[in-house]
Amino acid sequence: MNVNEIRRQFPILDQEVNGHPLVYLDSAATSQKPLSVIQSLSEYYHGYNANVHRGVHTLGTKATDGYEGAREKVKNFINASSSEEVIFMRGTTTAINTVASSYGSANVGEGDEIVITHMEHHSNIIPWQQLAKETGATLKYVPLQADGTLSLEDVRNTVTPQTKIVSIMMVSNVLGTMNPIKEITQIAHENGAVMVVDGAQAAPHMKVDVQDLNCDFFAFSGHKMGAPTGIGVLYGKKALLNKMEPVEFGGEMIDFVGLQESTWKELPWKFEGGTPIIAGAIGLGAAIDFLEAIGLDEIEKHEHHLAAYAMDKMSSIEGMTIYGPKDPGKRAGLVTFNLSDVHPHDLATVLDSEGIAIRAGHHCAQPLMKWLNVSSTARASFYLYNTEEDIDRLIAGLVKTKEYFSDVF
């Protein structure tokens, strides 16, 4: 894997920020876009901008081919059994909300249980809170181990025959924890529950095989994997999707409309009301082509190396607290941390003055922040275009920040 060659495919990285070469370490929030993705959007808008599925003219046919071709690429990317199981949506948030609103409302009732964990992103907490309120169900949390991992024994003790839905992220956007989704899915199924997977931090960084995981639903976002913003995917098993009702109604998702009653199209279109996210889907298809040309195994290996390198360097800084599994082999390519006596926002501001972009805040995981007994943290997240030199710049910036605040106070 030639990282320098890969970097040349990302034009945004070739710039200075505050007088310094940009070091972008915030890919867990959103990744940068390769030139091939940018060009795919330009080609669509320049050459065949048209609506899909409706017109028989040449531009409409080419747009439909691009849109549905992207669906086929997603199907292969996650190894779905059919392209009918691939629903294009705005992102992970919309996908999880759709499952909660459609499947959840029809299958969860008073006395039932929904199981999640303390490490979940808000997008995988709030929809289930709302469903529990609406139905009278109980929202339960699998406890975390001291290092921010899950124990399968705790999962077994939390999931019961009353559990209808288990919804857990595959990779934590704060701790970097890689959860044993396949084993958790088996536990959910043994108790008659369906398994929903938040794959936002997994799909961009490692091979995902939804059939091997045997999960019932899997959601992810394009903008974290080199694709445009505003496009994402809900995968669902065909048998479940066929029984679910749409949550958006209008053009394109209908079969027949009468004065009092209407019927829906078959999968996947019954969940894609209105003009779909055509350019975004085409861009997602281009991003998948880009990632697969490099190889997801190579990307994951590279990120594990960067995480281990960063943790080793950061651990030598006095006053550094690193959150999540200590074993780099058990975590994805990000490091969340705090530097004593320096607020994460101050830390991020100083690093930005050095051209280094990291994340600071609660990372849309306030229950996890409470579990960690902090109000906020800093996070450096890595992707295929990052290098050891980027991390060296980060370490130098952290040392400089520590020295600056030591002098101030």
N, C-alpha and C positions, 0 to 999 in steps of 0.2 A: 504494500500500500504506500504509494508515493504521496505523502501529505503536501509537499510543496507544489506538486502538479495539481492536486485537488484544490489547494488554496487559490490557484490562478483561475479557477472556475467560478470564484465568488468575488465579483468586482467590488462589492462594498467593503471588503477587507483591505483593499488597496487605498487607504486614506489615512490622514492624520486627524486625531482628535485632541484638541487643546495642545497642539504642537508636538504630539507624540504619535508614533504608528499605533493604529488601533489594535487593541487586544480584546476580542469579543468573547466573554465568558458568561453569557446569559442565554445559551441555546435552550435551556429547559423552559424558559419563558417563551421564546420564539427563535427559530433558527434562521440563519441567513439563506438566501436563495441562489442556487447555481445559475450560471448564464443560460443553460439549456431550458430551465423553467421560465426564466424571464423572456427568452425568445419564443417559447411556446405560447405565452400570453400575447406577445406582440404579433405573432403569426396569425393567431385566431382573430384578433381585432382588426388586423390589416387585411387579412385574406378571406376569411369565411365567417365573419360575424353574422349569426342568424340564430333563430330559435330552433329548438330540437323537437323531433317527433311529430311535427305538425305540417311542415311544408314539404312539397315534393320537388321544389326547385333545387338547383345544384348546391347553393350555399347551405341550405337547410339540411340536405343529405350529408354534406361533409361535416357540419357541426354535430349532427346526430352520431355519425361514425366516430368522431373524436370523443364525444361524451360517453357513449356506450363502450368504446374501446378502453377508456379509462376505467370503467367499471370492471371490465374483464381483467385489467392489470391489477386492480385491487384484489379481485377474487384470487388471483394467482399469488399475490404478495402475502396474503394471510392464509392461503390454502383453504378457502371456503369451498364447499362442495358444489355451489352453483352461484352464478352471478346474480340470481334472484335474491340471494341472501345479503347482497351488498346494497345498502341504502345510503345515498349521498345526503349529507346534512351539513349544517354550518360548522359543526365541530363536536368535540367530546361532550360539552355541556348540553347541547341540543339533543344529542343521541341518548344520554342518560335520562334526561327529562322526558324524552319520548317513551322510553321503556317504563318509567315510573307512571306516566300519565295514561298510557295505553294498557300495557300488560299489568302493571301494578293495580290500577283502579278496578280492573276486571277480575283480578285473582287474589287480592289481599283484602281481608276483612277484620272485623273486631276480634281480638284475641290472637290474631296471627302475629308473626314476628318478621322483622327485617333485620339482617345482620350486616354490619360494616365494621370498620376499625377506626382507632383514634388517629391514624396517619392519613386519612383520606383528604383529598382536595375538597374544597367547599362544593364543587360541582358534583361530588359523589356523597355529599352529606345532606345538603338542603333539599334536593328532590325527595329523598327518603323521609326527612323530617316532615315535609308537607304531606306526603302520602300517609304517613302514620297519623297525622292530625286528622286528615280527611276520613280515614277508614277506622280509626280506633285501634290500629295495630301498635305493637311495641317495637321501638327501635333499640336494638342491642349492639354493644360494641365488644369485639374481641380484644382482650387486653394485650398490651405490647410487652415484650421482654425488655430488660434493662438496656439492651443495645439497639432497640428499635426494630427488632424482628418479630415475626409471629411464630408461636408454637402451635403445631398441629394439634397437640393435646388441648390447648386452649380453644382452638377452633371447634374441636369435637365437643367440648363442654359448653360452648355457646350456641351452636347450631342444634336445634331440636326438631322433632316432627311437626312442631307448630311453625317452624320457619318456612316462609314462602319464597323469600328472596335473599340471596347473599350477594353483596356487591363490594368488591375489593379491587384496589389498584394493583396492577402487575408490578410497577416500580414506583417507589415513593419519590415525589418531586422535591422532598426536603431531605430525607434520610438516605436516599439512594438505595434503600432496601429493595431487593428483588424477592417478591413473595412467591411461595410455592403454589401457583394457581392451579396446576393440574391436580394436586393432592387435595386442595381446598374444594375444587369442583366435585371431586369424588365424594367428599364428606357432605356437600350440599345435596347432591343427587341421592345419596343414601337416605337422606331425611326428607326427600320429596320436594326440595327447593330448587329453584333455578339459579344459575350462576351468571352474574353480570360482571364484566371485567372492564375497568378503566385502563385502557391501554395507551393513554396519551404519552407517557414517558417510556413506553416499551417499543411500540411499533417503529419509531425512528432509529432505534439503536440496536436491535437484535431481531433474529428471525422469530416470527410469530406464526404458529400453526394452530388455527382455531379448532381444527378437527382433532389434533393430538391433545390439546387442552381440554376438549370436549365441553367448553363453556357454551352457555346458551346465548349470550350476547357479548359483544366486544366492541368498544367504542374508542376511536382515536381521531386526532386532528392533523390536518395537512400542514399547518404552519410550523409545526415543531419538527418537520422532516423535509424541509426544503421547498415545500409547496406554498401556494399563496395563502393568505388569511381568508377566513370565511368558508373553508371547505373542510369537511370531515366525513367520517364513515360510521354508520351503525351496522355491524354484522349481527344477524340473528338467525337462529336455526329456522329453516323454512316452515316447519310444522307450527312453530310458535308464531312467526310473523303472519302466517295465513289466518290464524285465529284472532289476531289483534286488529283493533279498529284504528284508522288514521287519527291523527290529532290536528292536522291542518286540512282544510277542505277548500276546494276551488277547482280551477282549471287543471287539466293534465292528469289528475289522479282519479278521474271519474270514468266510468264505463257508459252509464246512461243517466240522464237527468230528466226527471219529470217534474210536474208542478208541486207534488207533495213528497216524493221519494226519489232517491238516487242510489245508484250502485257504483262500486269501486272497481278500478282496474286491478289486474293481477299484480303480483310482486314483480319488480320492486317499486313500480310506479305509484302504487296506492299511497305510499308514504312520501311522495315527492310532489306535493301540490304546487301549482303555479310554475312560472318559469324557473327552472332549476339553476344551480350554480355552474353554468356551462364552462366558463373560462377557468374557474377554480378547479373543476374536475379534470379538465385537460392539463392544467398545471400540475395537479396531483399525479396524473399519469406520467408526466415528464419527470417529476421528482422520483417516482418509483423506478423508472428506467435508470436514472442517475445512480441511485443507491444500489440497485441490483448489479449494475456494471462494476461497481467497486466490490460489493459483497457484504452482506450484513454481518457475517461472521468476522470479517476483517475489521469492520467498523466497531463491533463490540470489543474485539481484542484490543484495538487501539485505544478505546475509551477506558477500558480497565487499566491499561498501562498508565494512562494519564492520571487517573484517579489515584493509583498507587504512588506515582511519582509526586503528585501534589500533597498527598497525606504525609508522605515521608518528609518532604521539605517543610510543610507547615507545622508539623509536630515539634520541630526544633525551635520554634518561636515561643518565647516565654509568654505565658498568659493566653495561649491559644486553646480553645475548646472546640473539638470536632464532634459533630453529632452523627449518629448512625453506626452501622456495623464497623468494627475496627478492621476486619479482614477485607481488603480491597476486592477479593474474589467474590464476596457476597453482596457487593454494591455496584450500582451503575456509575456512569461517568459524571459524577457531581460530588462536590464537597460543601457541606453547610457547616458554618462555624461562627464563633464569636471571639473577639479579641478583647481581653479584659480592659475595662475602663474606657472603651471606645464604643460609642453607639453604632450599630450597623449602618445607619444612614450617614453618619459622619465618615465612617470608613469608606463607604461607597463613593461619597463625594470626593474624598481625597484621591482615591484610586482613579476616579473619572478625570481628575486634573492631570493624571499621568497617562491618560488614554486607555485606561483599563475599565471595561464595562462588566460589572457584576450585578447581582440582585441583592436588595436589602429590604426586609419587611417580614410579614408573616407568611408570605408565599401562598396565600389563599388556603391556609391550614391553621386557623386559630386554635381549634381543639388540640392539635399537636403541639403548638407553641405552649399551651397551658400545661400539657403533659411534660414538656421539656423544662417547664418552670422559667420560661423567658417570654418577653413580649415580642421579640423579633430576632432574626438572625441574618447573617450574610451568606450568600451562596455563589459559588463559582461552578458553572456547569460547562461541560466540554462536549465537542462534537467532532466529526471526522476532519474538520479543517483546523483544529487546534494542535499545538505543538508543545514540546517541552520548553521551548523558548518563551511561549506565552505564559507558562506557569512560572518560569524564572522571573519574568516581568512582574507577575502577581506577587511572588514572594518578596521581591525588592520593594514593591509598593506597600506591602504589609509592614515590612520592617521600617520603611520611611514613615508610615502612618503612626506606628507605635512610638517611634522616636519623637515625632512632632507633638503627639499628645502628652508624652512624658515631659517634654520641655514646657508645654503650656500649663500643666498641672503640677 
